[in-house]
Amino acid sequence: MTLARHRDGALEVYLYDYHGDSYGTQTDLLMLAGAGRFADAGAESAVLHWGGHVYPDLPLSGDQPLAVLLVGSAAARFAYPHPVPALIEHLRPVEADFLAAVAACDDGAEWDPAGLVDPAILARSAAQGPR
């Protein structure tokens, strides 16, 4: 399950892997490191990867982040230490929207993407018609 969006000039991606496949995790980190080539020169963005509980949630007390990857236009590097509490608070909005999308799919009703999908994508899909 994945939520990806462009918000406030940044790429936000929330990836949830229930079984913690190591190859999938490595691919995800490489994908996000590669996305850095589109970043503003000199700017770095943090990617947080953690393990722990199987329920999707940002790290709780006791869950320790496994890695913080700093991604920029020229390189990506793992960083320690990093101000993780501030990073977690910055990521709360994308997590909340991910959990809302999961709940919308789990309630058995027809999924309504309002508020969960970029309006530009919905408009483009409507313009193209059914496939």
N, C-alpha and C positions, 0 to 999 in steps of 0.2 A: 504494500500500500504506500502510495506516494502523493504528496501535495507539493506542487511546484508553482511558483508565481514570481512575477516581477513587481516589487513594491518599493516605493520611495527610492528608486534608482538602484535597487539591489535585487539580486536573485535570491529568493528564499526557497529552500527545499527541505521538506520534512519526509524522511525515508524511515519506514518502519519495517523491520525484518524480524518476523516472529521467531524464526529458528536460528538467527545469527550465523548465516552462511559466511564463512571467512572469504571465499572468492567474491561473493556478492558485495561484501563490505569493502574489499580492496578495489573492486570496480567502481563502486560509488565514490570512494575517496579520490580515485584517479579522475573520474568524471568532474567532480567539483574542483579539483586542482586545475584541470584543463580549462574550466570555465573562467579561471582567473585571467586568462589572456584578454578577456573583454573588460577587465576592471580598469579604472582610472590609473594612470601611471603614478607610482608611489603609494597607492592605497592598498591596504591589506584587509581582508575580511576573514573572520574566524569561522571554522567548521568544527562543531563539537560532535564527537563520537563517544558514546558511552555504552556500557553493558549493564546488566542488572535484571530488574523485573521484566516479565514478559508483557505486562500491560504498558501500552505507550504512555509515557509521561517523561518529562524532563527529569533529570536526576533529583532524587529526593535525598534527605539526609541518609547517609549510609551507601547510596549509589555513588560510585566514584567514576568520573569521566575517564575513559581510556585514552583519549587523545584530543588535543586541540591542534587543528591544522590551520595555519595562517596562509591564505591564498592571495597572491598579488598578480599583477600583469606579467612579471618577469619570472616568478618562481613561487613554489609552495614549500612550506617547511613546518615541521612539527615544533610546537613551542611549549616550553615549561619554564617557569610558572606562567600562568595567564589568569586574569581576573574573571574566573568562572562564574561567580554569582551575578555579575553585571551582564555577562554573555547570556546566561540562562534567562534573565529578565527580558533581554532584547529578543529572545526567541519565543517567549510566551505567546505572542499573537499568532504566529504560524502554527504553533502547537494547538492552540484553541480552535483554529479553523480546521486543522486536520481532524481533531476529535469530533467537531461538529459534522464534518463530512462523513466520518465513519458512523456516527449515530444516525445520520440521515439515511444511510444505506442499510442499517441494521434494524430499523423499526418496522420493516415489512411493507411500508407504504411506498408508493411510487416516488422515486427520488426527485426532489425539486432542487435544481442547482442554484436558485436565487441566493445571492450573497456568498456563494462558495466558488463560483467559476467566474473568471475575468469576463466582464460584460462584452469586451471586444471579441472574445472567442465565441460567446453565445451568438452575437450578431453575425459573425462570419459563418457560423454553422447554419443559422437560419437563412442567410442569403444563398448558401449553396444548396439548400434543400436536402431531403432525405437521400441516403445513398443506398 
